[in-house]
Amino acid sequence: MILNNLLEKIQDNVDPNYPISLDYNPKYNENPLHWTCLMIGPEGTPYSNGYFRLTIDFTEDPPEKPPEIKFLTKIYHLNIYNDGHVCLQSNNEFKGGKNFEQVFYEIYFLFIKQNPESTWPSFKDRKNLYENNREEFNRIATEWTKKYATEEESNKIYD
């Protein structure tokens, strides 16, 4: 019930400037704790017009714990690990309820501004490239977006 209310609230309040689409319908999903999401990369970023699919898995006791969010679409990013897991600062300060909306917006804003202070140690080379040669970092991110984040590729994930 808490998640249904959250879903309605998010769907009613999604800002049209942030193209986030939740693909959850309690009538059709077998697991009410598992949602999917589609985000379109914002203009002016290396992720522009990319179709990025994510899964959102809630715990049995929402809204006490943050959901686990995972990108299904391959992405070249400082804060999104190779297996799709997302490193979010809000997970460290999650207090439930209204924070779920903030989590969605924080993910979207990661397309616009990456956080070099919140990255995996194994991304040392990627972080160095981001900080010292942003043009090359953006070129690679754009290349990955064009290769992996097409509408056709994002739909294949669910077929």
HELIX and SHEET records of a PDB file:
HELIX    1   1 ILE A    2  ASN A   13  1                                  12    
HELIX    2   2 GLN A   89  GLU A   93  5                                   5    
HELIX    3   3 ASN A   99  ILE A  112  1                                  14    
HELIX    4   4 PRO A  121  PHE A  123  5                                   3    
HELIX    5   5 LYS A  124  ASN A  132  1                                   9    
HELIX    6   6 ARG A  134  TYR A  148  1                                  15    
HELIX    7   7 GLU A  151  LYS A  156  1                                   6    
SHEET    1   A 4 ILE A  20  LEU A  22  0                                        
SHEET    2   A 4 HIS A  34  ILE A  40 -1                                        
SHEET    3   A 4 TYR A  51  ASP A  57 -1                                        
SHEET    4   A 4 GLU A  68  PHE A  71 -1                                        
END                                                                             
